Amino acid sequence: MPVEEERTVIPDVPRGPLCAYRSKAQFNWKDFRLVLEDKELVKIKYDIWRRLERESLFAPVTSTLSVDQQKERAARQVNRVADLELAPAEIYSKPYKYRVRYLMSINEALHAVCPSLSVKIALGVGLFTNSLLAMGTERHQEIYNQAWNREIITCLAITEVSHGSNTKRCRTTATFDPATQEFIIHTPDFEAAKCWVGNLGKTASMALLFAILYTADGENHGLQGFLVPIRDPKTLLPYPGVTVGDIGEKIGLNGIDNGFVMFNHYRIPRENLLNRTGDVTPEGAYESTFSEPGKILGAVLESFSAGRLGIMQESSNTLSHAAVIAVRYAALRQQFGVDRNGPEQSIIEYQLHQWRIFPYLAAACVLKVSVFAMTEIYLETVQKSQAESNGFELLTQIVSEIHALVSSSKPLVTWTARDAIQESREACGGHGYLRSANLGELRNNHDPSCTYEGDNNVLGQQASNWLIRQWKNAKVESPVGTATFITRRDAILSGDYETLLRSGVSLESSESSKAGVDMFTARNNCQVYRARDLSRAYAEYYALESFRSRCARDDVKDDLKPVLFRVYLIYGMWCLDRHMTTFYAGSFAKGSAFADAVRGTLLRMCGELKDSAVAIADALAPPDWVLNSVLAKSDGRLYENIQSVFMTNPGALERASWWKDVIPSKLKSKL
């Protein structure tokens, strides 16, 4: 496809005050965007945004709706999205990788418009059906079809009031009764109630429930998945034996009706057990395809990698939006200058401001590319497994590495987005606190990403455990290739920080074990400064390698290479700076030379990126109505746009209806 034709998938930006900085860039911002994102996926997003912009139900709201109104709006949006048929029918007959990537792009576009909407769909359709495919068999096909076609509203019920990360200790039970060929679902007490279940509070009629399976002889067979009807889909009234409700208002994402549920000896058919990894015969005997319970749990939980990838895709876009708002505002906001009485200069010119926001701009670029690459690995693996006769077994062979990569990267991406939002809010000063700046909404809606689908700190521990295992193994088991650098242990130990840290974690665990401390305690005692840094460094290394690999491809134009290299260096130096204490604590560096080199390079690259920053922001930005920030409209008319918000917000120029109630008493007596 010719260059000009490739660029046409991306709309132009209007001319205005931002052009003063746009003209300084030595590259075409659309070409930059097509390095960060595949042009076909970019086209999908803009097509979705154009269609939704014509729908009044998706227009940005100008004031905070009540919690119930937010839930109703999101539920109506879900139905409208189904009616719009955003994905062409032929997509569903395409190969797995193409089909899922297309649907993921739709989800990204929806999330940018309304996070509650995309999460409801991701939970109720994407994650539910993916889990059903991974855990169920042909006998569950009808429920799969109903969920996929939005004929029923579905949810996943995993977390309990007293247990989340430690799923093995969940206490909801499913006991098989051979006499009736049913499982009896029971909640022993409130602590075992399923909670935080998205879609369950008001709307879901079917749950994919995780419970401890007991056979009639009283034997515990571990955590299993069950399809459990919750409500009548025609009336949305709960069935007898089910107590279900909404958990109440949250900090954000109130369009999602998170719920709780308790079961009182509630019966479901034997066939509702998801039996891909294990089944119960009509006689009541448990049969498993795996000999080790741990492998069963691993196979069951594998399907959640897709959900975490979706969170990272959404979070990388949230990070981008925050960076775009901060950069555009910095280019337009003028304060002080060289001459006290002379013209003021844009705050983007100040080194301190560059240091505050440019690393997040660079992170948005690097992490967008790395999340794309990670998703490619996952989708290719699943597609290959489906093509093989032993597909499920093949998939489980590399699930450990994918799990480690995803478990280290989700914290990196979501925490970086969280920090970017806050820094951007502060970098926009008081105006950043306006609801219409959209940074508050970004913050509140993004925040749960750090804890759902796996608490970030716990995920980091899981990733570090895998890395330590590879370090100790004589043969590194890294079929995906993300940790093959460990094969160069000896050479790396002589000077590389990352593997020096891995060695330190491993040795500390070993020494603790020798001292009579159990392995659980030994690992727990090195999680704060060693394993946590190890997991983050692994994710940062993968992100930088992914970005470097993308920038080295033949389709990257020569005029883009200098700015891409600056982005790479800024993110890399920023990461090193954040690990600075560990470099010195580990005796990697002594004196100030190393710190001076890292920080000096970071500041110099920020200065060199200044003239490109607005163009990079344009490459990351969605349409104005999607970004929905008065501070960052692409026309650059900052103060005109703020004036419009001030003057047109409801009741802005009217006397308060309660004015009589606040007149001082002494003044009232004189009236």
C-alpha positions as CSV (number, residue, x, y, z in Angstrom):
1,M,0.0,0.0,0.0
2,P,1.4,3.4,-0.9
3,V,2.5,5.7,1.9
4,E,-0.3,8.3,1.3
5,E,-2.9,5.6,1.2
6,E,-1.7,4.1,4.5
7,R,-1.9,7.5,6.1
8,T,-5.5,8.0,5.0
9,V,-6.8,5.6,7.6
10,I,-6.0,8.2,10.2
11,P,-8.0,11.5,10.1
12,D,-6.1,14.8,9.9
13,V,-6.0,17.1,12.9
14,P,-7.3,20.7,12.7
15,R,-5.0,23.6,12.3
16,G,-4.6,25.9,15.4
17,P,-2.1,27.0,18.1
18,L,-0.6,23.5,18.4
19,C,0.8,23.8,14.9
20,A,3.6,25.9,16.3
21,Y,5.0,22.7,17.8
22,R,3.7,20.3,15.2
23,S,5.7,22.1,12.5
24,K,9.0,21.5,14.5
25,A,8.7,17.7,14.1
26,Q,11.0,16.2,11.5
27,F,8.6,13.4,10.6
28,N,5.0,12.7,9.8
29,W,3.0,11.9,12.9
30,K,0.8,9.4,11.0
31,D,3.9,7.4,10.0
32,F,4.9,7.3,13.7
33,R,1.5,6.0,14.7
34,L,1.7,3.2,12.1
35,V,4.9,2.1,13.8
36,L,3.1,1.8,17.1
37,E,0.0,0.2,15.8
38,D,-0.9,-2.1,12.8
39,K,-2.7,0.0,10.2
40,E,-5.6,-2.5,9.9
41,L,-6.2,-2.3,13.6
42,V,-6.0,1.5,13.5
43,K,-8.6,1.4,10.7
44,I,-10.9,-0.8,12.8
45,K,-10.8,1.6,15.8
46,Y,-11.5,4.7,13.7
47,D,-14.4,2.9,12.0
48,I,-15.9,2.1,15.4
49,W,-15.4,5.6,16.7
50,R,-17.1,7.1,13.6
51,R,-20.1,4.8,14.1
52,L,-20.4,5.5,17.8
53,E,-20.1,9.2,17.4
54,R,-23.4,9.2,15.5
55,E,-25.1,7.4,18.4
56,S,-26.5,9.8,21.2
57,L,-26.2,7.0,23.7
58,F,-22.4,7.2,23.5
59,A,-22.1,11.0,23.6
60,P,-19.9,12.2,26.5
61,V,-21.8,13.1,29.7
62,T,-21.1,16.6,31.1
63,S,-21.9,15.9,34.7
64,T,-21.7,12.8,37.0
65,L,-24.7,10.5,36.7
66,S,-26.2,8.7,39.7
67,V,-24.8,5.2,40.3
68,D,-28.1,3.6,39.0
69,Q,-28.1,5.8,35.9
70,Q,-24.5,4.8,35.2
71,K,-25.5,1.1,35.4
72,E,-28.5,1.6,33.2
73,R,-26.5,3.6,30.6
74,A,-23.8,0.9,30.4
75,A,-26.4,-1.9,30.2
76,R,-28.2,-0.1,27.4
77,Q,-24.9,0.5,25.6
78,V,-24.1,-3.2,25.7
79,N,-27.4,-3.9,24.0
80,R,-26.9,-1.2,21.4
81,V,-23.4,-2.5,20.6
82,A,-24.9,-5.9,19.9
83,D,-27.5,-4.3,17.7
84,L,-24.9,-2.4,15.7
85,E,-23.0,-5.6,14.9
86,L,-19.6,-3.8,15.0
87,A,-17.8,-7.0,13.8
88,P,-18.8,-8.2,10.3
89,A,-20.3,-11.6,10.2
90,E,-17.4,-13.0,8.2
91,I,-15.0,-12.2,11.0
92,Y,-16.3,-15.2,12.9
93,S,-15.2,-17.7,10.2
94,K,-11.7,-16.3,10.1
95,P,-8.7,-18.1,11.8
96,Y,-8.5,-17.7,15.6
97,K,-5.7,-15.1,15.7
98,Y,-7.2,-12.8,13.1
99,R,-10.7,-13.1,14.7
100,V,-9.6,-12.5,18.3
101,R,-7.3,-9.6,17.4
102,Y,-10.1,-8.0,15.5
103,L,-12.4,-8.3,18.5
104,M,-9.7,-7.0,20.8
105,S,-9.4,-3.9,18.7
106,I,-13.1,-3.3,19.0
107,N,-12.8,-3.7,22.7
108,E,-10.0,-1.1,22.8
109,A,-12.1,1.3,20.9
110,L,-15.1,0.8,23.2
111,H,-12.9,1.1,26.3
112,A,-11.7,4.5,25.1
113,V,-15.3,5.7,24.9
114,C,-16.7,4.1,28.0
115,P,-14.6,1.8,30.2
116,S,-17.7,0.4,32.0
117,L,-19.1,-0.7,28.7
118,S,-16.0,-2.5,27.5
119,V,-15.4,-4.2,30.8
120,K,-19.0,-5.5,30.9
121,I,-18.6,-7.0,27.4
122,A,-15.1,-8.3,28.2
123,L,-16.3,-10.0,31.3
124,G,-19.7,-11.2,30.1
125,V,-18.8,-12.2,26.6
126,G,-15.0,-12.4,26.1
127,L,-13.7,-13.8,29.4
128,F,-16.8,-16.0,29.9
129,T,-16.6,-17.6,26.5
130,N,-12.8,-18.0,26.6
131,S,-13.1,-19.7,29.9
132,L,-15.9,-21.9,28.7
133,L,-13.8,-22.9,25.7
134,A,-10.8,-23.7,27.9
135,M,-12.7,-25.6,30.5
136,G,-15.8,-26.9,28.9
137,T,-16.7,-29.5,26.2
138,E,-19.3,-29.9,23.5
139,R,-22.0,-30.4,26.1
140,H,-21.7,-26.7,27.0
141,Q,-21.9,-25.4,23.5
142,E,-25.5,-24.1,23.8
143,I,-24.6,-21.9,26.7
144,Y,-21.5,-20.7,24.8
145,N,-23.7,-19.8,21.8
146,Q,-26.2,-17.9,24.0
147,A,-23.5,-15.9,25.7
148,W,-21.7,-15.1,22.4
149,N,-25.0,-14.0,20.8
150,R,-25.9,-11.9,23.9
151,E,-29.0,-13.9,24.5
152,I,-28.1,-14.2,28.1
153,I,-26.0,-12.0,30.4
154,T,-23.1,-13.9,32.0
155,C,-20.4,-13.5,34.6
156,L,-17.5,-15.2,36.3
157,A,-17.7,-15.8,40.0
158,I,-14.3,-16.5,41.5
159,T,-13.4,-14.1,44.3
160,E,-14.9,-14.7,47.7
161,V,-15.3,-12.2,50.5
162,S,-12.3,-13.7,52.5
163,H,-10.3,-15.1,49.6
164,G,-9.1,-13.7,46.3
165,S,-5.6,-14.4,45.2
166,N,-5.4,-17.7,47.1
167,T,-8.1,-19.4,45.0
168,K,-7.2,-22.8,46.3
169,R,-8.7,-21.8,49.6
170,C,-12.1,-20.7,48.3
171,R,-14.9,-22.3,50.3
172,T,-17.9,-22.4,48.1
173,T,-18.7,-26.1,47.7
174,A,-20.2,-28.3,45.0
175,T,-21.1,-31.7,46.3
176,F,-22.3,-34.5,43.9
177,D,-25.5,-36.3,44.7
178,P,-25.6,-39.6,42.7
179,A,-29.3,-40.1,43.6
180,T,-30.4,-37.1,41.7
181,Q,-27.4,-36.6,39.3
182,E,-27.0,-33.1,40.6
183,F,-24.3,-31.0,42.2
184,I,-25.4,-29.2,45.4
185,I,-23.9,-25.7,45.5
186,H,-23.6,-24.2,49.0
187,T,-22.1,-21.2,50.7
188,P,-21.1,-22.2,54.2
189,D,-21.1,-18.6,55.6
190,F,-20.8,-15.0,54.4
191,E,-17.0,-15.1,54.2
192,A,-17.4,-17.7,51.4
193,A,-19.9,-15.5,49.5
194,K,-18.8,-14.8,45.9
195,C,-18.2,-11.0,45.5
196,W,-17.0,-8.3,43.1
197,V,-18.5,-10.3,40.3
198,G,-19.0,-8.0,37.3
199,N,-22.5,-8.1,35.8
200,L,-23.9,-10.0,38.7
201,G,-25.3,-7.2,40.8
202,K,-28.4,-6.5,38.7
203,T,-28.3,-8.2,35.4
204,A,-26.5,-11.6,35.0
205,S,-28.6,-14.7,34.6
206,M,-25.8,-17.3,34.3
207,A,-22.5,-17.5,36.2
208,L,-19.4,-19.5,35.6
209,L,-18.8,-20.4,39.2
210,F,-15.6,-21.7,40.8
211,A,-16.2,-24.1,43.7
212,I,-14.6,-26.9,45.6
213,L,-15.8,-30.2,44.1
214,Y,-16.7,-33.0,46.6
215,T,-17.9,-36.4,45.6
216,A,-20.4,-38.3,47.6
217,D,-17.6,-40.1,49.6
218,G,-16.5,-36.8,51.0
219,E,-13.3,-36.5,48.9
220,N,-12.1,-33.0,47.9
221,H,-11.2,-32.8,44.2
222,G,-10.1,-29.2,44.2
223,L,-11.4,-26.1,42.5
224,Q,-13.6,-26.7,39.5
225,G,-15.8,-24.6,37.2
226,F,-19.6,-24.9,37.0
227,L,-22.3,-23.3,35.0
228,V,-24.8,-22.0,37.5
229,P,-28.1,-20.3,36.6
230,I,-28.7,-17.2,38.8
231,R,-31.8,-15.5,37.6
232,D,-34.6,-16.1,35.2
233,P,-33.3,-14.5,32.0
234,K,-36.8,-13.2,31.1
235,T,-37.6,-11.5,34.4
236,L,-34.1,-11.1,36.0
237,L,-35.6,-12.4,39.3
238,P,-33.3,-14.8,41.2
239,Y,-34.1,-18.5,41.5
240,P,-35.0,-20.0,44.9
241,G,-31.9,-20.9,46.9
242,V,-29.9,-18.0,45.4
243,T,-29.3,-14.7,47.4
244,V,-27.8,-12.2,45.0
245,G,-27.3,-8.5,45.2
246,D,-25.2,-5.4,44.3
247,I,-22.1,-4.6,46.4
248,G,-22.8,-0.8,46.2
249,E,-21.1,2.3,44.8
250,K,-17.4,2.1,44.0
251,I,-14.7,4.7,43.4
252,G,-15.2,4.4,39.6
253,L,-16.5,2.1,36.9
254,N,-20.0,2.3,38.4
255,G,-21.5,1.3,35.1
256,I,-20.5,-2.2,36.1
257,D,-23.0,-3.9,38.5
258,N,-20.5,-5.8,40.7
259,G,-22.4,-8.2,42.8
260,F,-22.3,-10.8,45.5
261,V,-24.1,-14.2,45.7
262,M,-24.7,-16.9,48.3
263,F,-26.2,-20.4,47.6
264,N,-28.3,-22.4,50.0
265,H,-28.0,-26.0,49.0
266,Y,-28.8,-25.0,45.4
267,R,-28.9,-27.8,42.9
268,I,-27.6,-27.9,39.3
269,P,-27.4,-30.8,36.8
270,R,-24.3,-33.0,36.7
271,E,-23.6,-31.8,33.1
272,N,-23.1,-28.2,34.3
273,L,-19.6,-29.2,35.6
274,L,-17.0,-27.9,33.1
275,N,-15.3,-31.2,32.3
276,R,-12.4,-30.7,30.0
277,T,-9.9,-31.4,32.8
278,G,-12.0,-33.6,35.0
279,D,-15.5,-35.2,35.2
280,V,-17.8,-37.0,37.6
281,T,-19.4,-40.2,36.3
282,P,-23.1,-40.8,36.9
283,E,-22.0,-43.3,39.6
284,G,-20.2,-40.5,41.4
285,A,-16.6,-41.4,40.6
286,Y,-14.2,-38.5,39.7
287,E,-12.1,-38.9,36.6
288,S,-9.3,-36.6,35.7
289,T,-7.1,-36.1,32.6
290,F,-4.3,-35.0,34.9
291,S,-2.7,-37.0,37.7
292,E,-1.6,-33.9,39.7
293,P,-4.2,-31.5,41.2
294,G,-1.8,-28.6,40.7
295,K,-1.8,-29.2,36.9
296,I,-5.6,-29.1,36.9
297,L,-5.6,-25.7,38.6
298,G,-3.0,-24.5,36.2
299,A,-5.0,-25.6,33.2
300,V,-8.2,-24.0,34.6
301,L,-6.5,-20.6,35.4
302,E,-4.6,-20.5,32.1
303,S,-7.6,-18.9,30.3
304,F,-7.2,-15.7,32.4
305,S,-4.1,-14.7,30.5
306,A,-6.4,-13.4,27.8
307,G,-8.2,-11.2,30.3
308,R,-4.9,-9.8,31.6
309,L,-3.8,-9.0,28.0
310,G,-7.0,-7.1,27.5
311,I,-6.4,-5.1,30.7
312,M,-2.9,-4.2,29.4
313,Q,-4.3,-3.1,26.0
314,E,-6.8,-0.9,27.7
315,S,-4.2,0.4,30.2
316,S,-1.7,1.2,27.5
317,N,-4.4,3.3,25.8
318,T,-5.2,5.0,29.1
319,L,-1.5,5.8,29.6
320,S,-1.5,7.3,26.1
321,H,-4.5,9.5,26.8
322,A,-3.0,10.8,30.0
323,A,0.3,11.6,28.2
324,V,-1.5,13.3,25.3
325,I,-3.4,15.6,27.7
326,A,-0.3,16.5,29.6
327,V,1.8,17.2,26.5
328,R,-0.8,19.2,24.6
329,Y,-1.6,21.3,27.6
330,A,2.2,21.9,28.3
331,A,2.6,23.1,24.7
332,L,-0.2,25.6,25.1
333,R,0.1,26.8,28.7
334,Q,2.5,29.7,29.0
335,Q,4.1,30.8,32.3
336,F,7.1,33.1,32.9
337,G,9.9,33.7,30.4
338,V,13.6,34.8,30.0
339,D,12.7,38.4,30.3
340,R,10.4,39.3,33.3
341,N,8.5,41.8,31.2
342,G,8.8,39.9,27.9
343,P,6.8,37.2,26.4
344,E,6.0,34.1,28.4
345,Q,7.0,30.7,27.2
346,S,5.2,27.4,27.1
347,I,5.9,25.2,30.1
348,I,6.9,22.4,27.8
349,E,10.2,24.4,27.4
350,Y,11.2,23.9,31.0
351,Q,13.5,20.9,31.8
352,L,11.6,20.0,35.0
353,H,8.3,19.8,33.1
354,Q,9.9,17.7,30.4
355,W,11.4,15.3,33.0
356,R,7.9,15.0,34.6
357,I,5.9,14.1,31.5
358,F,8.1,12.9,28.7
359,P,9.0,9.6,30.3
360,Y,5.3,8.8,30.3
361,L,5.0,9.8,26.7
362,A,7.9,7.5,25.9
363,A,6.4,4.7,28.1
364,A,3.1,5.0,26.2
365,C,4.9,4.3,22.9
366,V,7.1,1.5,24.2
367,L,4.4,-0.3,26.2
368,K,1.9,0.0,23.3
369,V,4.3,-1.9,21.1
370,S,5.3,-4.5,23.7
371,V,1.7,-5.3,24.6
372,F,1.0,-5.8,20.9
373,A,4.0,-8.2,20.7
374,M,2.9,-10.0,23.8
375,T,-0.6,-10.5,22.4
376,E,0.9,-11.8,19.2
377,I,2.8,-14.5,21.1
378,Y,-0.3,-15.5,23.1
379,L,-2.7,-15.6,20.0
380,E,-0.2,-17.5,17.9
381,T,0.3,-20.1,20.7
382,V,-3.4,-20.7,21.1
383,Q,-4.0,-20.8,17.3
384,K,-1.2,-23.4,16.9
385,S,-2.5,-25.5,19.8
386,Q,-6.0,-25.6,18.2
387,A,-4.4,-26.8,14.9
388,E,-2.7,-29.7,16.6
389,S,-4.4,-32.9,17.7
390,N,-2.8,-32.6,21.1
391,G,-3.6,-28.9,21.2
392,F,-4.4,-28.6,24.9
393,E,-1.3,-30.4,25.9
394,L,0.8,-28.2,23.6
395,L,-0.7,-25.1,25.1
396,T,0.1,-26.2,28.7
397,Q,3.7,-26.8,27.8
398,I,4.4,-23.1,27.4
399,V,1.7,-21.7,29.7
400,S,4.3,-21.2,32.5
401,E,6.4,-18.8,30.4
402,I,3.4,-16.9,29.0
403,H,2.0,-16.7,32.6
404,A,5.3,-15.3,33.9
405,L,5.5,-12.7,31.1
406,V,1.9,-11.6,31.5
407,S,2.2,-11.7,35.3
408,S,5.2,-9.4,35.3
409,S,3.9,-7.1,32.5
410,K,0.4,-6.4,33.8
411,P,1.8,-4.7,36.9
412,L,4.3,-2.7,34.9
413,V,1.7,-1.4,32.4
414,T,-1.1,-0.8,34.9
415,W,1.1,0.9,37.5
416,T,2.8,3.0,34.8
417,A,-0.7,4.2,33.6
418,R,-1.7,4.9,37.2
419,D,1.3,7.0,37.8
420,A,1.0,8.8,34.4
421,I,-2.5,9.8,35.2
422,Q,-1.5,11.3,38.5
423,E,1.6,13.1,37.2
424,S,-0.4,14.4,34.2
425,R,-3.2,15.7,36.6
426,E,-0.6,17.6,38.6
427,A,1.3,18.8,35.5
428,C,-1.9,20.4,34.3
429,G,-2.2,22.3,37.6
430,G,-5.6,23.4,38.8
431,H,-7.2,23.0,35.4
432,G,-6.3,19.3,35.6
433,Y,-8.7,19.0,38.5
434,L,-11.7,19.9,36.3
435,R,-14.0,17.0,35.6
436,S,-13.9,18.2,32.0
437,A,-10.1,17.6,31.9
438,N,-11.1,13.9,32.1
439,L,-8.0,13.0,34.1
440,G,-10.2,12.3,37.2
441,E,-12.4,9.9,35.2
442,L,-9.3,8.2,33.8
443,R,-7.9,7.8,37.3
444,N,-11.0,6.4,38.9
445,N,-11.8,4.1,36.0
446,H,-8.3,2.8,35.6
447,D,-7.5,2.2,39.3
448,P,-9.2,-1.3,39.6
449,S,-6.9,-2.5,36.8
450,C,-4.1,-2.7,39.4
451,T,-6.0,-5.3,41.5
452,Y,-8.5,-7.2,39.3
453,E,-7.6,-10.2,37.2
454,G,-4.7,-10.7,39.7
455,D,-3.4,-8.2,42.3
456,N,-0.2,-6.7,40.9
457,N,2.0,-7.5,43.8
458,V,0.9,-11.1,43.8
459,L,1.4,-11.5,40.1
460,G,4.9,-10.1,40.4
461,Q,5.7,-12.8,42.9
462,Q,4.4,-15.5,40.6
463,A,6.6,-14.1,37.8
464,S,9.7,-14.0,40.0
465,N,9.2,-17.6,41.1
466,W,9.3,-18.7,37.5
467,L,12.5,-16.6,36.8
468,I,14.3,-18.0,39.8
469,R,13.3,-21.5,38.7
470,Q,14.9,-20.9,35.3
471,W,18.0,-19.5,36.9
472,K,18.4,-22.6,39.0
473,N,17.6,-25.1,36.2
474,A,20.5,-26.6,34.3
475,K,18.4,-26.1,31.1
476,V,16.5,-22.9,30.7
477,E,12.9,-23.7,29.8
478,S,11.9,-20.7,27.7
479,P,10.2,-22.0,24.5
480,V,8.8,-18.5,23.8
481,G,12.3,-17.0,24.1
482,T,11.7,-14.3,26.7
483,A,14.3,-15.6,29.1
484,T,16.9,-17.2,26.9
485,F,19.4,-14.6,28.2
486,I,19.6,-16.7,31.3
487,T,21.7,-19.2,29.3
488,R,24.4,-16.5,29.4
489,R,24.5,-16.5,33.2
490,D,28.2,-16.5,33.7
491,A,28.9,-13.7,31.2
492,I,26.0,-11.6,32.5
493,L,27.0,-12.0,36.1
494,S,30.2,-10.2,35.5
495,G,28.5,-6.9,34.8
496,D,24.8,-7.0,34.1
497,Y,22.4,-5.7,36.7
498,E,19.3,-7.8,35.9
499,T,20.9,-11.2,36.3
500,L,23.0,-10.0,39.3
501,L,19.6,-9.3,41.0
502,R,18.2,-12.7,39.9
503,S,21.2,-14.3,41.5
504,G,20.7,-12.4,44.7
505,V,17.1,-13.5,45.0
506,S,18.1,-17.1,44.3
507,L,20.9,-17.1,46.8
508,E,18.8,-15.5,49.5
509,S,16.2,-18.2,49.1
510,S,18.8,-20.9,49.2
511,E,20.6,-19.5,52.3
512,S,17.3,-19.2,54.1
513,S,16.4,-22.8,53.3
514,K,19.8,-24.0,54.6
515,A,19.1,-22.1,57.8
516,G,16.0,-24.2,58.4
517,V,13.5,-21.8,57.0
518,D,10.7,-23.3,54.9
519,M,10.6,-22.4,51.2
520,F,7.4,-20.4,51.6
521,T,8.9,-18.2,54.2
522,A,12.2,-18.0,52.3
523,R,10.4,-16.7,49.2
524,N,8.2,-14.4,51.2
525,N,11.1,-12.8,52.9
526,C,12.8,-11.7,49.6
527,Q,9.7,-10.4,47.9
528,V,9.9,-6.7,48.8
529,Y,13.2,-5.5,47.4
530,R,14.6,-8.4,45.4
531,A,11.8,-10.4,43.7
532,R,9.6,-7.4,43.1
533,D,12.5,-5.6,41.3
534,L,13.3,-8.8,39.4
535,S,9.8,-9.1,38.0
536,R,9.7,-5.5,37.0
537,A,13.1,-5.6,35.4
538,Y,12.1,-8.7,33.4
539,A,9.0,-6.9,32.1
540,E,10.9,-3.7,31.3
541,Y,13.5,-5.7,29.5
542,Y,10.9,-7.4,27.4
543,A,9.2,-4.1,26.6
544,L,12.4,-2.5,25.5
545,E,13.4,-5.5,23.4
546,S,10.0,-5.5,21.7
547,F,10.2,-1.8,20.9
548,R,13.8,-2.2,19.6
549,S,12.8,-5.2,17.4
550,R,9.8,-3.2,16.0
551,C,11.9,-0.2,15.2
552,A,14.5,-2.4,13.4
553,R,11.9,-3.6,10.8
554,D,12.3,-2.6,7.2
555,D,9.0,-0.7,7.1
556,V,10.2,2.0,9.5
557,K,11.1,5.1,7.5
558,D,14.5,6.7,8.0
559,D,13.1,10.0,9.2
560,L,11.4,8.2,12.1
561,K,14.5,6.4,13.4
562,P,16.1,9.3,15.3
563,V,12.9,10.1,17.3
564,L,12.2,6.4,17.9
565,F,15.7,6.1,19.3
566,R,15.1,9.0,21.6
567,V,11.9,7.5,22.8
568,Y,13.7,4.2,23.4
569,L,16.5,5.9,25.3
570,I,14.2,8.0,27.5
571,Y,12.2,5.0,28.6
572,G,15.3,2.9,29.1
573,M,17.1,5.6,31.1
574,W,14.0,6.3,33.1
575,C,13.7,2.6,34.0
576,L,17.4,2.5,35.0
577,D,17.0,5.6,37.1
578,R,14.1,4.0,39.0
579,H,16.3,1.1,39.8
580,M,19.2,3.3,40.8
581,T,19.3,2.2,44.5
582,T,19.6,-1.4,43.5
583,F,22.5,-0.8,41.2
584,Y,24.4,0.7,44.1
585,A,23.2,-1.8,46.7
586,G,24.3,-4.6,44.5
587,S,27.7,-3.1,44.0
588,F,27.1,-2.7,40.3
589,A,28.2,0.9,40.5
590,K,30.3,3.0,42.8
591,G,30.6,6.8,43.0
592,S,28.5,9.2,41.0
593,A,29.6,8.4,37.4
594,F,26.9,5.8,36.7
595,A,24.1,7.9,38.1
596,D,25.3,11.0,36.3
597,A,25.5,9.1,33.0
598,V,21.9,7.7,33.3
599,R,20.3,10.9,34.5
600,G,22.3,13.1,32.2
601,T,21.3,11.1,29.2
602,L,17.6,11.1,30.4
603,L,17.6,14.9,30.7
604,R,19.4,15.4,27.4
605,M,17.0,13.1,25.5
606,C,14.0,14.8,27.0
607,G,15.4,18.1,25.7
608,E,15.9,16.7,22.3
609,L,12.3,15.2,22.3
610,K,10.7,18.5,23.0
611,D,10.1,19.5,19.4
612,S,8.6,16.1,18.6
613,A,6.4,15.7,21.6
614,V,3.2,17.2,20.2
615,A,3.5,15.2,17.0
616,I,4.0,12.0,19.1
617,A,1.0,13.0,21.2
618,D,-1.0,13.3,17.9
619,A,0.1,9.8,17.0
620,L,-1.2,8.5,20.3
621,A,-4.4,10.5,20.5
622,P,-7.9,9.2,19.7
623,P,-10.5,11.6,18.2
624,D,-11.3,14.6,20.4
625,W,-14.8,13.3,21.4
626,V,-13.2,10.1,22.7
627,L,-10.3,11.8,24.5
628,N,-13.0,14.1,26.0
629,S,-10.6,16.5,27.6
630,V,-11.2,20.3,27.5
631,L,-7.4,20.7,28.0
632,A,-6.3,18.6,25.0
633,K,-8.5,19.2,22.0
634,S,-6.6,18.9,18.8
635,D,-7.5,22.4,17.7
636,G,-5.3,23.8,20.5
637,R,-7.8,26.5,21.5
638,L,-7.2,25.9,25.1
639,Y,-8.7,29.0,26.7
640,E,-11.7,29.2,24.3
641,N,-12.5,25.6,25.2
642,I,-12.2,26.2,28.9
643,Q,-14.4,29.3,28.6
644,S,-17.1,27.2,26.9
645,V,-17.0,24.7,29.7
646,F,-17.2,27.4,32.4
647,M,-20.0,29.3,30.7
648,T,-22.2,26.4,29.6
649,N,-22.2,24.0,32.6
650,P,-25.7,23.6,34.0
651,G,-26.6,26.4,36.3
652,A,-23.3,28.2,35.9
653,L,-24.8,31.7,35.6
654,E,-28.0,31.1,37.6
655,R,-28.8,32.0,41.2
656,A,-28.8,28.8,43.3
657,S,-32.3,27.5,44.0
658,W,-31.4,27.2,47.6
659,W,-30.2,30.8,47.9
660,K,-32.7,31.8,50.7
661,D,-31.5,29.0,52.9
662,V,-27.9,30.3,53.0
663,I,-28.6,34.0,53.6
664,P,-27.1,34.9,57.1
665,S,-29.7,35.1,59.8
666,K,-28.9,38.6,60.7
667,L,-29.3,39.7,57.1
668,K,-32.6,38.0,56.8
669,S,-34.0,40.0,59.7
670,K,-33.3,43.2,57.8
671,L,-35.0,42.1,54.6
